[in-house]
């Protein structure tokens, strides 16, 4: 075990000195033999402990439900949120003890992590703690009158929904004040259209997450390499060690599914998806599972985007398969391009970006940009255009087609 630890330290230091250039590693370093999951964890945890030697990482922001307000707040999951979205229902008249279980089950049809508040100050305090998720906020009519001005411009609040008995009473938010309250999606008097609107916007957010968080410093989905080269190299080195280390697949699968079941306990929808994954998953269909919006996609996407090393260790069974599937797809694409006498692959991504995001894209023209996530694109510009024009009730965004030219002679897998 000590020999493996020393090997890990030597390997990581070598990576740091070479600025993450994996091709410069000696052949003896290109494969790591580890038998047990415990040894694998030790190897990679040793790597994580070495990170401060090469980068100045920002502290990870953890937030929990405030324990001092237990009588006015209910959370569907006692764990830290491992997904990208938090759905908050704030109604000062709701009975936390009698109404919350039924309401939570209803809301979990569209999002796993649910928070129900009957105290407005508690709700504001909790939202302020959120750093790595987007909030979908449901307000009762009375709560909207008291809260919407306070919370509307919070960066972490993606969209707001008013659920009330008399929608006419609050229509002025959508009419006279619609430019001021551009995050307000709609006013609803029934559960079904409310949940449908939330689900539509959550799906939209997830699909747009890589592009929309292009310049989110805390999440670092993409970053300007000119200013964050050391961070990029260190995380690249971590991924390299993870992908090049042998491991017990069945043990890793059991550990991942056990952790996911524990996290999603009480969520019937995701528990069913976990059972399905356990029964039918094959290493060759990792891409298919990633494109489905189930627990696998949401957990992996956030772990990579926020550079959550511990989560990536737990999810390594799937992450390694996914990377290998993508490598094979890339090799096949590269070979076909060579047969056509071309080394350039053009792909497109349809997005809706805010004016500041578009400005930042223009500002970074000519600079090196890299992503630590998986960016979904299409070879067809028409398909990207369809995605870009898909309707959203959010104001303040513009339709954008991102055209990406890939030179296969300059890339390695």
Backbone torsions as a table, in degrees:
resi	resn	phi	psi	omega
1	UNK	NA	-43.2	179.2
2	UNK	-62.9	-35.7	179.0
3	UNK	-64.5	-41.1	178.1
4	UNK	-62.8	-39.3	-179.9
5	UNK	-65.3	-43.3	178.9
6	UNK	-63.7	-38.7	178.6
7	UNK	-61.9	-42.8	-179.8
8	UNK	-61.2	-43.2	-178.2
9	UNK	-65.6	-42.0	178.8
10	UNK	-63.0	-44.1	-178.9
11	UNK	-61.5	-46.6	-178.2
12	UNK	-66.6	-42.7	178.4
13	UNK	-61.5	-37.9	178.0
14	UNK	-62.6	-43.1	178.5
15	UNK	-61.7	-42.2	-178.2
16	UNK	-63.5	-41.4	-178.0
17	UNK	-66.9	-29.5	-178.0
18	UNK	-96.5	16.3	178.0
19	UNK	53.7	36.3	174.2
20	UNK	81.9	9.7	-180.0
21	UNK	-78.9	99.7	-174.0
22	UNK	-68.7	-26.1	-177.2
23	UNK	-67.1	-17.5	-177.3
24	UNK	-88.0	-1.6	179.4
25	UNK	-71.8	142.2	174.2
26	UNK	-60.5	154.2	-177.7
27	UNK	-58.4	-32.9	-178.4
28	UNK	-67.2	-16.0	-178.7
29	UNK	-95.8	-2.4	-172.9
30	UNK	-82.1	-2.0	178.2
31	UNK	-149.2	133.3	-176.6
32	UNK	-117.7	125.2	-178.8
33	UNK	-96.3	109.5	176.4
34	UNK	-128.7	133.9	-174.2
35	UNK	-92.9	-48.3	-172.3
36	UNK	-103.4	157.6	176.4
37	UNK	-63.5	-34.8	179.8
38	UNK	-62.2	-44.3	179.4
39	UNK	-64.9	-38.7	177.9
40	UNK	-61.4	-44.9	179.2
41	UNK	-61.8	-43.2	-179.4
42	UNK	-61.8	-42.6	179.6
43	UNK	-59.1	-47.8	-176.0
44	UNK	-77.5	-32.1	175.5
45	UNK	-65.9	-36.3	175.2
46	UNK	-61.2	-38.5	177.4
47	UNK	-62.0	-46.3	-178.6
48	UNK	-60.4	-38.8	-179.8
49	UNK	-65.6	-23.4	179.6
50	UNK	-83.1	-12.2	-175.2
51	UNK	-56.6	-39.5	-179.9
52	UNK	-59.2	-17.3	178.7
53	UNK	-70.7	-24.5	-174.4
54	UNK	-117.2	-18.8	-177.4
55	UNK	-138.9	162.4	174.9
56	UNK	-110.9	84.1	-174.0
57	UNK	-76.6	146.8	175.2
58	UNK	-76.9	150.5	179.2
59	UNK	-65.6	145.4	176.7
60	UNK	-77.4	132.0	-177.8
61	UNK	-92.4	115.1	175.3
62	UNK	-108.1	139.1	176.5
63	UNK	-139.1	145.1	-178.5
64	UNK	-127.7	164.4	175.2
65	UNK	-63.4	128.6	-178.9
66	UNK	-59.0	121.3	-177.5
67	UNK	-74.2	-19.5	-177.0
68	UNK	-77.0	-7.1	-179.1
69	UNK	-120.7	37.8	-173.6
70	UNK	-60.2	-24.8	-178.2
71	UNK	-81.9	-10.5	-174.9
72	UNK	-123.9	10.3	-176.9
73	UNK	-143.7	143.3	179.0
74	UNK	-136.7	132.2	177.6
75	UNK	-119.0	138.2	-179.2
76	UNK	-74.3	-17.8	-176.6
77	UNK	-142.6	122.4	-176.5
78	UNK	-77.2	-10.4	-180.0
79	UNK	-82.1	166.8	170.8
80	UNK	-64.8	140.2	-178.2
81	UNK	-65.8	122.1	179.7
82	UNK	-100.1	0.6	177.7
83	UNK	-102.7	-176.5	-173.9
84	UNK	-94.6	-9.9	-173.9
85	UNK	-129.8	144.6	173.4
86	UNK	-124.7	128.4	178.9
87	UNK	-103.5	118.2	-176.6
88	UNK	-115.7	129.4	175.6
89	UNK	-111.5	117.8	-178.9
90	UNK	-117.1	115.7	-180.0
91	UNK	-146.8	111.5	-175.4
92	UNK	-65.9	-15.4	-178.5
93	UNK	-100.2	-1.0	-178.3
94	UNK	-74.2	145.3	177.2
95	UNK	-91.3	108.3	-175.2
96	UNK	-57.6	-33.8	-174.5
97	UNK	-85.0	-37.6	-172.9
98	UNK	-93.0	-34.1	-170.6
99	UNK	-99.0	-19.1	-166.5
100	UNK	-69.8	-39.6	-176.8
101	UNK	-61.1	-47.3	179.8
102	UNK	-65.0	-42.7	179.9
103	UNK	-64.4	-41.9	179.7
104	UNK	-62.8	-42.6	178.3
105	UNK	-61.3	-37.9	178.9
106	UNK	-66.2	-46.8	-177.4
107	UNK	-70.0	-29.6	-179.4
108	UNK	-70.0	-5.7	172.4
109	UNK	-66.3	-24.5	-177.1
110	UNK	-117.2	-18.5	-179.5
111	UNK	-156.7	141.0	-176.7
112	UNK	-73.2	-49.6	-171.2
113	UNK	-87.4	112.7	-175.6
114	UNK	-119.6	137.1	173.2
115	UNK	-128.5	129.1	179.3
116	UNK	-119.4	123.7	-175.6
117	UNK	-121.1	141.2	170.8
118	UNK	-113.6	-0.4	178.4
119	UNK	-117.8	117.6	-173.3
120	UNK	-65.8	-38.3	179.0
121	UNK	-65.0	-39.1	177.0
122	UNK	-61.9	-42.4	179.9
123	UNK	-61.0	-46.8	179.0
124	UNK	-62.6	-40.8	179.1
125	UNK	-61.9	-43.1	-178.5
126	UNK	-66.3	-45.1	179.6
127	UNK	-59.9	-38.1	179.4
128	UNK	-62.5	-25.9	-178.9
129	UNK	-79.3	-18.7	-174.0
130	UNK	-74.9	127.7	-177.2
131	UNK	-120.8	-31.7	-172.0
132	UNK	-120.7	18.5	175.8
133	UNK	-132.1	164.9	171.6
134	UNK	-105.0	140.8	-175.7
135	UNK	-102.0	130.5	169.4
136	UNK	-106.1	113.7	-167.8
137	UNK	-110.2	121.9	174.5
138	UNK	-102.9	126.5	179.8
139	UNK	-120.2	138.7	168.7
140	UNK	-69.2	164.8	-179.3
141	UNK	-57.6	-47.5	-179.4
142	UNK	-64.8	-40.0	178.5
143	UNK	-65.9	-34.6	178.5
144	UNK	-62.3	-42.9	179.5
145	UNK	-59.3	-34.0	-176.0
146	UNK	-91.2	-23.9	-169.4
147	UNK	-113.8	-28.6	-166.7
148	UNK	-59.1	-37.0	178.3
149	UNK	-68.2	-31.2	-178.2
150	UNK	-76.5	-35.8	-168.8
151	UNK	-105.2	-15.7	-171.0
152	UNK	-56.4	-42.6	-174.4
153	UNK	-91.5	8.8	174.3
154	UNK	-61.8	131.8	-177.6
155	UNK	-60.6	-35.7	-175.5
156	UNK	-79.1	-11.4	178.8
157	UNK	-84.5	114.9	-179.2
158	UNK	-81.7	-48.0	-176.7
159	UNK	-155.5	157.8	-175.6
160	UNK	-126.9	142.2	-179.8
161	UNK	-132.5	132.9	176.8
162	UNK	-102.1	125.1	178.0
163	UNK	-116.5	117.5	-172.1
164	UNK	-150.1	176.1	178.1
165	UNK	-86.3	-40.9	-176.3
166	UNK	-115.6	96.9	-175.8
167	UNK	-71.2	-26.4	-179.1
168	UNK	-61.3	-34.5	-176.8
169	UNK	-62.4	-25.5	-174.2
170	UNK	-115.5	10.2	-176.9
171	UNK	-64.8	-21.0	-179.0
172	UNK	-62.5	-24.2	177.4
173	UNK	-64.6	-31.7	-178.9
174	UNK	-92.3	-19.9	-175.5
175	UNK	-101.1	-84.1	-176.2
176	UNK	-61.1	-33.9	-173.1
177	UNK	-109.5	22.7	-171.5
178	UNK	-65.4	-31.1	178.5
179	UNK	-72.2	-34.8	178.9
180	UNK	-70.3	-40.8	-177.4
181	UNK	-107.0	58.6	-174.8
182	UNK	-69.7	-16.2	177.8
183	UNK	-82.4	-10.6	179.8
184	UNK	-75.4	115.9	-177.0
185	UNK	-81.2	-42.0	-177.8
186	UNK	-177.2	174.4	177.4
187	UNK	-118.9	127.9	-170.6
188	UNK	-128.8	145.8	177.3
189	UNK	-116.3	-6.5	179.7
190	UNK	-131.1	151.5	-175.9
191	UNK	-66.0	-43.2	-170.9
192	UNK	-59.7	-53.1	178.0
193	UNK	-64.8	-30.5	176.8
194	UNK	-63.1	-50.8	-178.7
195	UNK	-64.6	-36.8	179.1
196	UNK	-63.6	-41.8	179.4
197	UNK	-65.7	-41.6	179.4
198	UNK	-64.9	-45.5	-179.6
199	UNK	-60.3	-42.2	179.1
200	UNK	-60.4	-42.5	-177.5
201	UNK	-76.5	-31.1	174.8
202	UNK	-65.8	-44.5	177.6
203	UNK	-60.6	-41.7	178.6
204	UNK	-62.4	-44.5	-179.7
205	UNK	-62.2	-44.6	-178.1
206	UNK	-61.9	-43.6	-179.7
207	UNK	-67.0	-29.5	-178.0
208	UNK	-93.7	-1.9	-167.0
209	UNK	-59.3	-40.9	-178.5
210	UNK	-64.2	-43.7	-178.6
211	UNK	-76.3	-40.6	-175.5
212	UNK	-66.7	-29.1	179.6
213	UNK	-100.6	26.7	-175.8
214	UNK	-53.3	-36.0	-176.4
215	UNK	-126.2	30.7	174.8
216	UNK	-80.2	110.0	-173.7
217	UNK	-65.2	-37.6	-178.1
218	UNK	-69.6	-31.4	-174.4
219	UNK	-98.3	-30.4	172.7
220	UNK	55.0	43.9	174.6
221	UNK	-60.4	-42.3	169.9
222	UNK	-131.0	153.1	-179.9
223	UNK	-144.8	157.2	176.6
224	UNK	-81.9	112.2	-175.0
225	UNK	-66.8	-22.3	179.9
226	UNK	-60.6	-32.5	-176.9
227	UNK	-106.6	-14.6	-175.4
228	UNK	-129.3	37.5	-175.7
229	UNK	-60.6	-43.0	-177.0
230	UNK	-65.8	-41.3	177.3
231	UNK	-59.1	-45.5	-178.5
232	UNK	-63.8	-44.7	-179.5
233	UNK	-61.8	-42.8	-177.5
234	UNK	-65.5	-43.5	179.9
235	UNK	-69.3	-35.6	176.1
236	UNK	-62.7	-40.2	178.1
237	UNK	-63.7	-41.7	177.9
238	UNK	-59.0	-46.4	179.9
239	UNK	-63.0	-37.1	-179.8
240	UNK	-62.7	-47.8	179.2
241	UNK	-61.8	-41.7	179.9
242	UNK	-60.3	-46.0	-175.2
243	UNK	-75.6	-25.0	-176.0
244	UNK	-95.7	4.4	-176.6
245	UNK	-100.5	127.1	174.4
246	UNK	-67.2	149.9	-178.7
247	UNK	-156.4	162.8	177.4
248	UNK	-80.2	107.2	-174.1
249	UNK	-61.5	-45.6	-177.0
250	UNK	-65.0	-39.4	178.3
251	UNK	-66.6	-41.3	178.8
252	UNK	-64.8	-38.2	178.3
253	UNK	-65.1	-45.2	179.3
254	UNK	-61.3	-42.9	-179.2
255	UNK	-63.4	-43.4	-179.9
256	UNK	-63.2	-48.0	-176.9
257	UNK	-68.7	-36.7	177.2
258	UNK	-63.0	-43.4	178.8
259	UNK	-64.8	-41.8	-179.9
260	UNK	-66.4	-40.1	178.7
261	UNK	-64.8	-39.7	178.6
262	UNK	-65.4	-39.6	-179.1
263	UNK	-68.6	-41.7	-175.9
264	UNK	-94.5	13.8	-179.5
265	UNK	-57.3	134.5	-176.7
266	UNK	94.1	-13.7	178.2
267	UNK	-100.6	96.6	-173.7
268	UNK	-60.9	-38.0	-177.5
269	UNK	-63.4	-48.5	-177.9
270	UNK	-74.9	-31.4	175.7
271	UNK	-63.1	-36.6	176.4
272	UNK	-65.9	-39.5	177.3
273	UNK	-65.2	-37.6	178.4
274	UNK	-65.4	-42.6	177.6
275	UNK	-62.0	-41.8	178.8
276	UNK	-63.2	-43.4	178.1
277	UNK	-58.7	-45.7	-178.4
278	UNK	-61.0	-36.1	-173.5
279	UNK	-83.8	-38.0	-169.9
280	UNK	-118.6	-6.5	-175.1
281	UNK	-63.9	136.9	172.2
282	UNK	-128.1	149.8	-176.3
283	UNK	-60.6	-25.1	-177.4
284	UNK	-79.8	-11.1	-179.6
285	UNK	-113.5	31.2	179.5
286	UNK	-63.1	-38.6	-179.9
287	UNK	-63.4	-41.3	178.1
288	UNK	-59.2	-43.9	-180.0
289	UNK	-67.8	-33.9	179.9
290	UNK	-69.2	-33.7	-179.1
291	UNK	-77.6	-15.2	172.9
292	UNK	-80.2	139.2	-177.5
293	UNK	-87.5	69.5	177.3
294	UNK	-115.5	-169.1	-177.4
295	UNK	-56.7	-35.3	-176.8
296	UNK	-62.6	-50.4	-179.0
297	UNK	-61.3	-48.4	-172.9
298	UNK	-66.9	-40.8	-178.8
299	UNK	-70.9	-44.4	-179.5
300	UNK	-65.9	-42.6	-176.7
301	UNK	-61.6	-45.6	-179.3
302	UNK	-70.8	-38.7	-179.5
303	UNK	-60.5	-42.3	179.9
304	UNK	-71.6	-41.9	-175.5
305	UNK	-68.1	-35.2	-179.7
306	UNK	-96.6	3.0	179.8
307	UNK	55.0	52.1	179.5
308	UNK	-88.7	95.9	-174.5
309	UNK	-62.6	-42.8	-178.0
310	UNK	-63.4	-42.5	179.0
311	UNK	-64.3	-39.4	178.8
312	UNK	-65.1	-33.6	175.0
313	UNK	-62.9	-45.3	-179.1
314	UNK	-65.6	-35.2	-176.3
315	UNK	-93.1	9.9	-171.9
316	UNK	-59.2	-33.0	179.5
317	UNK	-53.6	-46.1	-178.4
318	UNK	-82.3	-41.2	-176.4
319	UNK	-59.9	-42.0	-179.3
320	UNK	-65.1	-42.8	176.8
321	UNK	-61.6	-43.7	-178.3
322	UNK	-62.6	-45.2	179.2
323	UNK	-63.0	-39.2	179.2
324	UNK	-67.4	-41.5	176.6
325	UNK	-59.9	-43.4	179.8
326	UNK	-66.9	-37.2	177.9
327	UNK	-62.2	-43.8	179.5
328	UNK	-64.4	-40.3	177.5
329	UNK	-62.8	-41.7	-179.7
330	UNK	-65.4	-44.7	179.6
331	UNK	-60.5	-40.7	178.8
332	UNK	-65.2	-43.7	179.0
333	UNK	-63.4	-42.2	179.6
334	UNK	-62.0	-42.1	179.7
335	UNK	-64.2	-42.1	179.5
336	UNK	-65.6	-37.1	177.4
337	UNK	-65.8	-38.4	178.5
338	UNK	-64.4	-38.1	178.1
339	UNK	-65.3	-28.7	178.1
340	UNK	-85.2	-3.0	-179.7
341	UNK	76.7	24.5	-179.4
342	UNK	-130.2	144.5	177.9
343	UNK	-111.6	4.1	-176.7
344	UNK	-111.2	129.1	175.5
345	UNK	-110.7	129.5	179.1
346	UNK	-110.3	128.5	176.5
347	UNK	-134.0	166.2	-173.7
348	UNK	-135.1	151.1	175.1
349	UNK	-134.5	124.9	177.5
350	UNK	-92.8	128.6	-175.2
351	UNK	-143.1	165.6	168.1
352	UNK	-121.2	119.4	-175.9
353	UNK	-121.4	151.5	175.9
354	UNK	-78.2	165.3	179.4
355	UNK	-58.8	-42.9	177.1
356	UNK	-61.8	-36.5	179.4
357	UNK	-67.9	-40.0	177.4
358	UNK	-64.7	-41.5	177.9
359	UNK	-60.0	-43.4	-178.9
360	UNK	-65.7	-35.9	175.2
361	UNK	-61.2	-46.9	179.5
362	UNK	-63.8	-37.7	-178.4
363	UNK	-64.5	-29.5	-175.9
364	UNK	-96.9	12.8	175.9
365	UNK	-60.0	131.9	179.6
366	UNK	89.7	-4.8	179.7
367	UNK	-103.5	161.7	-179.9
368	UNK	-83.8	124.8	179.2
369	UNK	-121.5	135.1	178.3
370	UNK	-133.5	157.0	179.0
371	UNK	-123.4	144.5	174.3
372	UNK	-101.5	8.2	178.7
373	UNK	-114.0	-175.0	177.1
374	UNK	-101.2	121.9	-177.3
375	UNK	-100.7	117.2	-179.3
376	UNK	-80.6	128.2	178.9
377	UNK	-137.0	175.4	177.2
378	UNK	-132.9	146.7	174.4
379	UNK	-74.6	-15.9	-177.7
380	UNK	-99.8	124.3	176.9
381	UNK	-67.3	-32.4	179.1
382	UNK	-64.8	-41.0	178.6
383	UNK	-64.5	-44.2	178.1
384	UNK	-61.2	-36.8	179.5
385	UNK	-66.0	-36.6	177.3
386	UNK	-62.9	-45.7	178.5
387	UNK	-63.3	-39.6	-177.9
388	UNK	-65.9	-32.5	-175.8
389	UNK	-93.3	0.0	177.8
390	UNK	-57.9	137.0	-173.2
391	UNK	-65.7	143.6	171.2
392	UNK	-144.4	145.3	-179.3
393	UNK	-86.4	-0.8	178.9
394	UNK	-74.1	135.6	175.1
395	UNK	-93.1	168.4	174.4
396	UNK	78.2	17.6	177.4
397	UNK	-123.9	154.9	-179.5
398	UNK	-124.7	149.2	178.1
399	UNK	-75.8	130.5	-176.6
400	UNK	-135.1	135.9	170.6
401	UNK	-108.9	118.0	177.7
402	UNK	-95.3	120.7	-179.9
403	UNK	-103.1	123.5	-174.1
404	UNK	-116.8	123.9	176.6
405	UNK	-105.1	122.4	-177.3
406	UNK	-113.3	120.5	176.7
407	UNK	-92.7	105.9	-174.9
408	UNK	-69.3	-15.5	178.3
409	UNK	-77.0	-14.1	-177.6
410	UNK	-108.5	6.4	-177.3
411	UNK	-116.1	148.1	172.2
412	UNK	-129.0	159.5	178.8
413	UNK	-111.3	NA	NA
